[in-house]
């Protein structure tokens, strides 16, 4: 009986070979507002970290760099263009009116601490950085909380891949 491992799966081969660059550009694209979900990639990277093919700290650093670049651009756009940027981003969502209200309410209630969980919440993820810019937050405080939020987010999903790497191999074998 032939069993398929994570190493044998073609997409995983690319993640293993070009993992760090792929992570950086993928997260940069997602945080730049392109509809490319990073979670499956983060889970796969976590599985590769468990097998020793990638290093966890380096993978998190790639995510951190990509996200901070994109989020810094959105932060500056929010600072300069304010509500217009928020309305533009919300226009791309399914419910533009409720998007603006809900995200502003969440940000008013929790302030910059929203950045710690924003990456886990799809609608909030897209508008948290411009909202922080529009709120008049300092760049240093924004970067510190955003960096912590990105680290929590990326390490959490990589942790899922790390913990369940055996199950991922089974799922790939069945596919």
C-alpha positions as CSV (number, residue, x, y, z in Angstrom):
1,X,0.0,0.0,0.0
2,X,1.3,3.4,-1.0
3,X,0.8,6.1,1.6
4,X,1.0,9.8,0.7
5,X,2.9,12.0,3.1
6,X,3.0,15.8,3.4
7,X,6.3,15.7,1.5
8,X,4.7,13.9,-1.4
9,X,1.9,16.4,-2.0
10,X,2.8,18.7,-4.9
11,X,1.6,22.0,-3.3
12,X,3.4,21.1,0.0
13,X,6.6,20.6,-2.0
14,X,6.3,24.3,-3.1
15,X,5.6,25.4,0.4
16,X,8.6,23.4,1.6
17,X,10.9,24.7,-1.2
18,X,9.8,28.3,-1.2
19,X,8.1,28.5,2.1
20,X,9.4,31.7,3.6
21,X,9.1,33.8,0.4
22,X,5.7,32.3,-0.3
23,X,4.5,33.1,3.3
24,X,5.8,36.6,3.1
25,X,4.2,37.4,-0.3
26,X,0.9,35.5,0.5
27,X,0.4,37.3,3.8
28,X,1.4,40.6,2.2
29,X,-1.2,40.0,-0.6
30,X,-4.0,39.0,1.9
31,X,-3.3,42.0,4.2
32,X,-3.1,44.2,1.1
33,X,-6.8,43.3,0.5
34,X,-6.5,40.6,-2.1
35,X,-8.9,37.6,-1.6
36,X,-6.2,35.0,-0.9
37,X,-6.8,33.2,2.4
38,X,-3.6,32.6,4.4
39,X,-5.0,30.1,6.9
40,X,-4.5,26.9,4.8
41,X,-0.9,28.0,4.1
42,X,-0.3,28.7,7.8
43,X,-1.6,25.3,8.7
44,X,0.6,23.6,6.1
45,X,3.6,25.6,7.3
46,X,2.9,24.4,10.9
47,X,2.9,20.8,9.7
48,X,6.3,21.4,8.0
49,X,7.7,23.0,11.1
50,X,6.8,19.8,13.0
51,X,8.7,17.7,10.5
52,X,11.7,20.0,10.7
53,X,11.5,21.2,7.1
54,X,10.8,24.8,8.1
55,X,11.6,26.8,11.2
56,X,8.7,28.2,13.2
57,X,10.4,31.5,14.3
58,X,11.4,32.3,10.7
59,X,8.0,31.5,9.4
60,X,6.3,33.8,11.9
61,X,8.9,36.5,11.1
62,X,7.9,36.2,7.4
63,X,4.2,36.6,8.3
64,X,5.1,39.5,10.5
65,X,7.1,41.3,7.8
66,X,4.4,40.9,5.1
67,X,1.5,41.9,7.4
68,X,3.3,44.9,8.9
69,X,4.2,46.3,5.4
70,X,0.6,46.0,4.2
71,X,-1.0,47.2,7.4
72,X,1.3,50.2,7.6
73,X,0.2,51.3,4.2
74,X,-3.5,50.9,5.2
75,X,-2.7,52.7,8.5
76,X,-1.3,55.7,6.6
77,X,-4.2,55.6,4.1
78,X,-6.6,55.7,7.1
79,X,-4.7,58.6,8.6
80,X,-4.7,60.6,5.4
81,X,-8.1,59.6,3.9
82,X,-10.1,58.6,7.0
83,X,-13.6,57.4,6.5
84,X,-13.3,57.3,2.7
85,X,-10.9,54.4,2.9
86,X,-13.2,52.6,5.4
87,X,-16.2,53.1,3.1
88,X,-14.2,51.8,0.1
89,X,-13.1,48.6,1.9
90,X,-16.6,48.1,3.3
91,X,-18.1,48.6,-0.2
92,X,-16.3,45.4,-1.1
93,X,-18.1,43.4,1.6
94,X,-21.5,41.8,1.3
95,X,-23.1,44.3,3.7
96,X,-21.4,47.7,3.3
97,X,-23.6,49.7,5.7
98,X,-23.4,47.3,8.6
99,X,-19.7,46.8,7.9
100,X,-18.9,50.5,8.6
101,X,-21.1,50.6,11.7
102,X,-19.9,47.3,13.2
103,X,-16.3,47.9,12.7
104,X,-16.4,51.5,14.0
105,X,-18.4,50.3,17.0
106,X,-15.9,47.5,17.8
107,X,-13.0,50.0,17.4
108,X,-14.7,52.6,19.6
109,X,-15.4,50.0,22.3
110,X,-11.9,48.3,22.4
111,X,-9.6,50.8,20.8
112,X,-6.2,49.6,19.5
113,X,-6.6,46.4,21.4
114,X,-8.8,45.4,18.5
115,X,-5.6,44.8,16.6
116,X,-4.8,41.8,18.8
117,X,-7.8,39.8,17.4
118,X,-8.5,41.6,14.1
119,X,-6.7,39.0,11.9
120,X,-9.1,36.3,13.1
121,X,-12.2,38.2,12.1
122,X,-12.4,38.6,8.3
123,X,-14.4,41.9,8.1
124,X,-12.5,43.5,10.9
125,X,-9.2,42.3,9.5
126,X,-9.6,44.4,6.4
127,X,-10.5,47.7,8.2
128,X,-8.6,47.5,11.5
129,X,-5.4,49.2,10.2
130,X,-7.2,52.1,8.4
131,X,-9.4,52.6,11.5
132,X,-6.3,52.8,13.7
133,X,-4.9,55.4,11.3
134,X,-8.1,57.4,11.3
135,X,-8.3,57.2,15.1
136,X,-5.1,59.3,15.4
137,X,-3.2,56.4,17.1
138,X,0.6,56.8,17.2
139,X,2.6,54.8,14.7
140,X,4.7,53.2,17.4
141,X,1.7,52.0,19.4
142,X,-0.1,50.8,16.2
143,X,3.0,48.8,15.1
144,X,3.5,47.3,18.5
145,X,-0.1,46.0,18.9
146,X,-0.4,45.0,15.2
147,X,2.9,43.0,15.5
148,X,1.6,41.3,18.5
149,X,-1.7,40.5,16.8
150,X,0.0,39.2,13.7
151,X,2.3,37.0,15.9
152,X,-0.7,35.6,17.8
153,X,-2.6,35.0,14.6
154,X,0.2,33.3,12.6
155,X,1.5,31.3,15.5
156,X,-2.0,30.0,16.3
157,X,-2.7,28.6,12.8
158,X,0.8,27.3,12.5
159,X,0.3,25.7,15.9
160,X,-2.9,23.9,14.6
161,X,-0.8,22.6,11.7
162,X,1.9,21.5,14.0
163,X,-0.4,19.7,16.4
164,X,-2.5,18.0,13.7
165,X,0.2,17.3,11.0
166,X,-0.5,13.5,11.2
167,X,-4.2,14.2,10.4
168,X,-3.2,16.4,7.5
169,X,-1.2,13.6,6.0
170,X,-4.2,11.3,6.4
171,X,-6.5,13.9,4.7
172,X,-4.0,14.3,1.8
173,X,-3.8,10.5,1.4
174,X,-7.6,10.3,1.0
175,X,-7.8,13.1,-1.5
